[in-house]
Amino acid sequence: MTALETAHLDWPKDDTDSEAPHSSAFDDVYFSRQDGRAETEHVFIDANHLPERFQAWQGPRPFVIGETGFGTGLNMLCAWAAFERHASAPARLHLVSTERFPMRREDLARALAAWPEFQDKAACLVAQWPAPVAGVHRLHLGARVILDLHFGDSAERFGQLDGRVDAWFLDGFAPSKNPEMWQPALFTAMARASRPGATFATFTCAGVVKRGLKAAGFAWRKVPGHGRKREMLAGEMETPPVHDPRPTTPWFAPPAAGPARHVAVIGAGLAGTTVAAALARRGVAVTLIEREAPGAGGSGNRQGALYVKLAAETNPQSRVYLGGLLYSRRWLSMLDPERTLWDDCGVLQLATTEREAKRQARFLANHALPKEVVTGVDAAAASARAGVAIESPGLDYSGAGWVRPDLLCARLAATPGITLRHGEVTDLASNEDGWTLTLAGGEPLAADQVVVATAALANRFSQTEALPLQPIRGQVSAVRLPQGVDLPALSRVVCAGGYVPPAADGVLSFGATFVPHDTDTALRDAEHAANLAELEASLPSLVEALREAGVDLDPAHLEGRVAIRAASPDKTPYAGPVPDAAQWREAYATLAKDARRIPSTPGAHHDGLWISAAHGSRGLASAPLCAEVIASRICDEPLPVERALADHLHPGRRLISELIKGQRA
């Protein structure tokens, strides 16, 4: 979790639109000063034969373009425009691009202003432009177009890509000016990420590029260049690519993509509705099955905090949650730009104890994240940002906030392509055509694939019972605020032992309790009292003002709601294919004796069965990203996280952990 250095640019002194931004670090321009768009279309669009390929594309998966060096995004905007001109519905386009020195948002907008014909597309890109944080950032550019920005070194990023590419834009500053990018490791990573017959095009004919491409298995040829550049290179994958990305973790090798015309999603909370909506956006017919109503369970609170608590030392779990937080904010801004379902007011994570203050200090020392993501604040700054007196320092996540999860689930369940069906699934059985789900009344339902997203009940089926889940009772308290009384108004969500968002609809909510292994849903005065005590410890001035205004804070008179959340033993969600536990224990039994004895056997899975569960109290930051992981895997497209994080989310990790620890042989 690191911030990247942004691009250092020089701009023409006369500020004319016809001039291109110049990189002071690489002493090169981002696009041709003569006609950058014409050059892009000649070098990358036409040399990869994209118009013809788009027109003929009929595959259920998207056409995937990989690019080294996003720069201003001109290449990708041209590819997007060409796709719109030539492809017919329901074809989809998936763009994957790396960038080591991302531009600042304002520089990106200024650079793309040179192309008024791309005004709408550029505005969509700029609106979602991520903070310069290393990792994968997924942007939804349209109903049929996804862009994954991989911020970091191109060779390292493509080496971690979980997905395969049909056409390459081998761009970036010239090899003489940017030799660090044009290395053998980059060409090797490209080859491993290529589909058979993948093509490439590049403006350069440098010897290091020709040698690197040939060594990696690409056939290249010189073709006419653009403008004053006489020649360029184009070609295709000649040697069949070798896909062996998990030699030390063969169990995580993904199952082969199967038919996904109709997917049944069990559970209409955050986990289920986000998966259902992600699949429906991709043209998959979805039946969403729920016992009660969307958001009726753990996702049914009036307000939920969109927040994360990141570890002081970087670990995969924190990387997943940070990526999830940043993705959720972009996703919500596109889903609900009017902010009727959410509010990105920011979240203050207070350090109310010396121990927490030291932990936060270690976190800041270890992670130089951009201030637009998180920054440390003292008590005075925290008070100014929250709008109420605060006595503790903390971390301020300015882009986080709160969400109406009940309304969000209802909105997602109404996505075109989703059929909501009330009922309870009691049994799952695989067959030659996919799966048969048996409902409580005995009625069967057929589906090609199934996603289980029923929180603490997700391991009730025989296929999922090996996945440990811990039920956790959580009670939220609420008080109605009197009208016409001058009360301090929170302007940030405040988190410490609990959380309290700004009041909504005249109701101040706060909580929540955390009671493992308790599934009782009755309200308890004792837990109201615990929530009130936590609120007073975090925001004593607010509680004092409430009492002075005559607000009844008697625990016996508070409103509230109880829900049962679910967590995994390691507190990371399960998001991926369901492993065949019996086969895993047999295939990998040697790990119980010696973890270094790794069989080469790929992991066996229940074909077409997936799970999204164990999101705990941070589902708003994890469920949407996990939904994209599952939908991307089902639809055979690149994942929105690097391979190591996809493996960290894999439900089978618990089986391997048990074997290595000798708990199961």
N, C-alpha and C positions, 0 to 999 in steps of 0.2 A: 504494500500500500504506500506508494510514493507519488509525489508530484513530479511532473515532467517540466523541463525547461521549455518555455514557449518559443516560437519562432521569432528571430530578430529580423525585422524588416526595414528596408529603406523604401521610401515612396518618392515618386517623381515630384520635383519641386513645384511644377505647374499644376499638379493634382488633376491631370487629364485622365478621363476614363480609358483612353486608348493605351495607357501605359500599364505595365505589369509590376506587381510588387517584386522587390529584389531581396534575396537572402543575403544579409551581411555576413552571416557565418560561413556560407558556402560560395559566396560571390557568384550567384547565378540567379536567373529569373525563374519565376514559377510557371509562366507560360509565355509563348512567343509574343513579342511585341508587335509582330506583323499581323498575325491572325491566330490566336491561341486555339479558338474553337475549331477552325479548319485543320490545324495541325493535329489536334486530339482526334478528330474524326478520321483523318487519314491514317495516323499511326496506330491508334488503338481500336477504333470502331471498325473501320473497313479492313484493316490487316487481319483482324480476328474474324472477319466475315460475319459480324454480328447481325446486320439487317436480315440476311438470309437465314441465319440460325434462329433468330427470334421469330421470324415468320413461320418457320417449320416446327417450332417447339411445341410439343404436345404432352410432354412428360408430366406426371402428377407432382413431381418435385420441382423446385425452382431451378432456373438457369443461374449458375453461380459464377460471378466474376471476382477474381482476386487481383489486388493492386498493391504494389510496393510504393508507398509515398503518396498520401492523400493530398497533401498540399492545400490548394484552395478548394478542392473538390470538383474542379472543372471536368476532369475525365469522367467522374461518376455521374455528374449531371448530364453529360452528353450521352452516356450509356442509358441512363434513365429515360431521356427524351427519345432515343432511338428505340428503346423497348416499347414506349407508348405508341410510336409511329408504326411499328412493324408487328408487334405481338398481338395475338387475339386472346380474349378471355377463354379459359381461366388461367392462362400462363402467368407465372410469377417470376420475379427477378430478385436475386439475393446478391448484394454487393458486400465484399469483404476487403477492407483497406487498412494498411498499417501507416502509422505516422509517429516518428520519434520526436519531432518538435512541432506539436500542434499549434495552430494559430490561436490568438485571442479572438473571442467572439466578434469584437468590433473590427478587427483586421480582416476576418473572414468575410463579414458583411461588406466591407469596403472593397475587397478584391473582387467579389462576385457582382458588385454593382456595375462592373464593366460589361456584363452580359444581361441587358434588360430582357432579352427573350427568355431568360431563366428566372425571372423575378419571383414567381410563385414557388418554384422549386427551391431557390436559394433561401427564401423566407422560411420554408419548412425546415431546411437544414439548419439555418442559423438559430431558429427558435429552440431546437433540441440540442444544440452544440454542447457537448459535455465539458466538464472541468478537466484540466490537464492531469488526469490521474492514470497511471499505468494500468493496463488491463483492457477488457472488452467492454464496449459501450454500444448497446443495440438501439437503433433509431428506426421508427416506423415512418417511412417517407410517403407511403400511400397504401391503398388497400392491397396492392399486389407487389409492393417494393419494400424490402428491408435493407438497411445498411448497418453492418457491424464495423465499428471503428476499433481497431486494435492499436492502442497507444503503446508505443515502445519500439524496440529494435526490430526490424523486419524479419531477420532470420530467427530470432527468438520467438517472435509472435507467431509466425507461420509454423514454427516447430511445435507450438502448443495448440495449433488450430485443430479443433475437432470437427472436421468436415472436409469436403472435397470440392475442387474447383474445375470449371469447364473452360474458362478462358482467363488468361493473365494479361494484365497491364503492367509490364515491367518498367516502371517509371522511377522517379527520384532524380536528384541532381546528378550531373554527369559523373562517370566513374573517376575522372581525373580530379573532380572537386569533392566527391563523397566516396572515397575508396572503402570506408568502413562498411557501407551497405552492400557493395558488390563483391561479396565474399562467397567461397564455395558452400558455406553453411546455408546461405540463402537459396541457392539453386537446389541443394539437396532437400531443403524443407519444401520448396515449391514442388519438386518431383513427388515427394511423399504425399503431398496434399492434392495431387492432380488425379482427375478421372482419366481413364483410357481415352486417348485421342485429344486430350486437352491442348489448346492452342496458346500461343503467346505472341506478343508483339512488343517491340521496344525501339526507341528512337536511336539507340547507340549501336555502333558496330565495333566497339572496343574489343580488343583481343581477350581481355580478362572475362568479358561477358560471353563471348563465343566459346571459350574453353570451359567455363563454368557450366554453361547450358549443356554442352555435349557430354561432359563428364557425368551430369545428373540424369542423362537419358533423353534430352530434347534434341530433335533435329532442327537445325536452323538454316536459313537461306537469306541472302541479301535481296531486298526488294527496294524499289524506288522510295526515296525519302520525301519529305515535304519542304517546299520552298527552296531555300538555299542549301539544305542538307540533301546531298545526292543520294545517299543510301541509308537504310535502316535494316533491322533484323525482324523476321517473323518465322514462325515454325510451329511444331507440335510435339507432343510427347511421343517419342518413337519406341523407347523401351517401356514395356508395361510397368507402371509404378508399383513399388513394393510398399504395402501398407502394414507395417508392424510397429504401431506406435506405443504398444504396452508390453515390451518384453519382460519387464519385472512385475507387471500386474495383469496377467492374461485374463484374470477373472472379470476385469472391467471392460473387455472387448464388447462393444455394443452388439445386440442381436441384429440380424439382417432386417431391413425395412420390409414390412408386409403391407397388404392392402389396408387402406384406411378410408374407405368410402363412408362408413358409418361407425362412429365410436360412441360407446356408452360411458358416461361419467357418473360415478356414484357419489353423491354428496354435493350440495349446493351452497357450501360455505365459501370462504375466500379461495381455498385450494381448488375446489371443484369448479366454481364459476370462472376463475381465471383460466384454467385449462380449457374449459368448454369454449370460452370466448376466443382463446388463442387458436384452437382448432377450427372454429367456425370462420374466423377471418381468413383461414387458408382454404376455404371451400369444402371442408369436411362436414358432413351431416352429423349432428351431435344429439343424442338423447340424454338429457340431464335428469337424473333420478334423485328425488329428495322426499324424505318422510313427511316433512312439514312444509316449510316455505324457504326460499333462498335467504340465507343469513339467519336462520332460526336458531342455530346453535351458538358455538363460540364466536361466530362472526356477526352476531346480532346486536352488539352494543350500539348505543347512540353515537358514541365517539370512540375512536381508537387512535393511539399514537403511532405515527409513522416515524419510527426511530430505530436506532441500533445502539448496542453497547459493545464497542470494539475492544479487543484485548490489548494490553499494554505492549505485548510482543506480537509481531505479525504471525498469523497462523491461517490455515485455509478457511476456517469458519469465519473469521473476521473479514477475509477477502470476499467470501460469498455474500456476507451481509452488507458490506459497503457497496459492492456491485449491485446488490438488490435494492438498497436504498436509492442509489442514483438512478437505477432503471425505473423504479416505481414512480419517482417524481416526473421523469420524462413521459412515462406511459400515462400517468394521470393527467398531465398537462395536455396531452393529445386527446384522451378520452373525454375529458371534462374541462375544456378551456375556460368555461364560465365560473369554475370553482363552486359549483352547487353541491358537490359531494365531498369536497376536501378543502383544506386551507394550508398553503405552504407558508405558515406564519413563523416557522422555526421551532427548534426544540432546544431547551437548556437542560443539560444533564449536570445536576449539581453534585458537588463533593461536600456532603454534610458531615463527613468524618475525616480525620487526619489520614487514615488508611486510604480512603478513596481519593483524597487530594494528591497523595503520593503516586497512586496508580495513574491518575490522569496526567500528572507531570511526566511520568515515564512514557505514557502514550504519546504525548506531544513531542518529547525528545526523540522518540523512535520513528515518528511519522510526520514528515514535513508536508502534510497535505495542504492543498490550497485553502485560503481563508474562506472562500465561497463554499467549501465543504464543511470544515470544522475549524474552530479557533478557540483558544483558551481565553476566559474572561475572569476578572476579579469580581468581587461582590458588587461593587459600584456599577461596573459595566453590565453585569447580569441584571441588576435592578433596572437600569435604563432600558435594556432590551425587553425585559418581561413586563414592564409597566407597573410593577409592585416592588416593595422593598424586599430584598433578598440578602441574607446574611452569609451566604456561602459562595465561593468561586465555583467555576464549572467549565464545561465544554459547550460551545454554542454551534449547533448545526443549523445554519440559517436557511437551508433549503428543505429541511424536514418540516413536519407539521402534524396535522390530524386529519382523519378521514371518517366519513359516515359509513362504516362497513356494512350495515344493514342495507342502506340504499345502494351502495356500490354493488353488492351481490345481486340485488334485484335488477339493476341496470345491466349487468353482465349477462344475467340469465335471459334477458330479453333480446340479446344479440341475434340478428337474422341468421338462420341456419341451426338454431338451438330449439329443440322441442323439450319443454319441461314436463316431466311425468312424475306424479305423486305416487309414492310407494316405497317399500323397503325390500332390498335385495337380500335374500336369505342364502343363496348358493350361486357359485360360479362353476361352470364346466366348459372345458375347451373341446372343440370338435374340428373336423376337417375344414369347415368354413369360417372358423373364428371362435366365438364364445356364445354360450347360452346363459343368460341370467334368469334365475328363478325368483319371482316376486313373492311377497308374503302370502298372497292368495293362491299361489301355485301357478300363476300365469308366466309363461316363458317370454323372454325378449332376446332376440338375436342381434349380435353386433360383430363387426370385424375385429375390433379391439376394445379394451376396457381400461378405464382409469379409476382407481380406488382413491377417494379423497374424503374419507369419513372420520378424520381426526382420531380420537381415542378408540374408535371402533374399526379402524382400518385393518387391523390384523385379526379380525374375526373369521376370515375365510381360510380355508385349509391352505391355499397357496401363499397367503401372507402371514400366517401365524408365527413363523420363525422370526419376524421382525419385532423386536421389543419396543413397546410404547408405554409411556407412563402417563396416566390420566392426572390432570392437575385442576383442582377446583379454583376458580377465580371469581371473587365477588366485587362488583363495582358499586360504589355509593353515589348518590346524587341528591342535590338540594335545589329547590326552586327559589330563584332570587326575587325579592320584592321589587315591584315596579316603582319608579319615582324616587328611589333611594340612591344617593351618590355612593357607589361602591367602587373600589379599585378594580379595574378590568385587566385581566391578563392579556398580554399581546403575544405570548409565546407559550407553547406546551412546556411544562416544567416536570422533569423526571428526577427522582432520587430513589427511595425505596419503592415508591409508586409513581403514578403520573397524574397530572391534572391539566387538561386542555382549557383554552379559553371557553367561557360559557357559550352554549349554543341554544337558541330558542328559549332563553331565560332560565336555562338549567345548567348548573355547575356539576360536572361529573368528576369523580376522583376515585382512585383505587390503584391497582386491584390486589386482592389478597392472593396468596400463592400457597395452596394446600395440596401437596402431592398425594396420590393414591386415595383421593376422596372424590366420589362421583355424586354426592348428594347435591341437589340443586335448590334446596330450600334456603331462603334468606336467613342470615344469622345476625342478631344484634351485636354479638362479639366481633364479628368481622367488620360491621359498620364502624364500631369503636376503633378497631385497628386501622382502618382506612383514615378515619378522622385524626387519629394520633399521628399517622404518617404525614398527612396534609399539614398539620400544625408544626411538625418538626421541620418540614421543608419551607413552608410559607407562613410563619407565625403572624406576620402583619396582615395577611389576607384573612386568616381565621379570626383574628381580633376584630377586624373591620366587619366581618359577618356577624359576629356576636353583638357588636355595638349597634348594628342596624336591626337587631332583633330577630335575626334569622335563627330558626329552631334547628339546633345541631344535636339534639338528643338522638343517640343512635337508634332508639326505638321508633323514631319518627322519620328517619331517612328513607328515601326511595332507593331502589337498587335492582341489580340483576346478577344472576349467577350463571356461569357457563363453564363447561368442562373443556379445557384445552388438552393438548397432547404434546409430549416431548420425547425425543429419542434419548438414549443414555448419554450420548456425547453432545446433545443439544443442537445438533445440526439436522435440518429437515431431511426426509427421504424424498428424492425426486429422480425417478428413473424406472428402468425395467425391473420387474419382480424376479429375483433369482429363484431357481429351483434348489431349495435348501438342501434336500437330500443328495442331489448330484454334486453340489458344491462341497459338502462335507466328505463325500467319497473322493472326488477328484483332487481335493487339496488337503487330504488328511496328513500328508507329510509335513505340512507347516506346523502341526502340533509338536513334532519332534525337532524340527530344524527349520526355522523361518527362511533360511537361505536356500532350501531345496524347493525351488519354484517349478512346478510342472508347467508345460507349455500349453495345456488344455484351455481353450477359451471357456469362459463361464457359460453354463447352461441357464436359460431363462424360461419362464412360462411365456411362450410366444404371444405377443399382443396384449400382455397384461402389465399395467403401469401403476405407480403409486405416487401420490403427492400428499405427504402427511408430516406430522411432528413439527409443525411451524410454531408451536408454543405461543408466546405472547408477542412475537415479532412477525406475524404472518403478513402484515402490510408491507414489510420490507423484503420478505422472502417469497411469498406465494406467486406474485406476478412473474418474477424472474424464473422460478422453478417451473411455472406453466410454460414459459418459452423454451426451457430445456426439454421438457417432455414433448411439446408440440413439434419442436425442431427435430427431435429424434424420430418421432412417428412419421414425419413428413420428409425425412431424409435430406435435411438441410444443415448447414453449419450451425454449431451451438453458440449461444450467447455468452458462454464462459469458456475459458481455456480448458484443455483436457484434464489437467490436474484437479480443477475445481469440479468438473463434471464427475470425476471419479470420487471426489470427496462427498458428493451428494448421493452417490449410488447406494441404494438400499443394501446391497450385498456387503458393504464395508463392515457391517456388524458381524456377519458370518466369518469373514476373514479374521477380524479382531478376536473373536471367540476361539478360533482354531489356533492362532498364534499364541494366545494366552493359555492354551491347553484346556480350555473350558469344555470343548467338544472335540472328540477324536473321530 
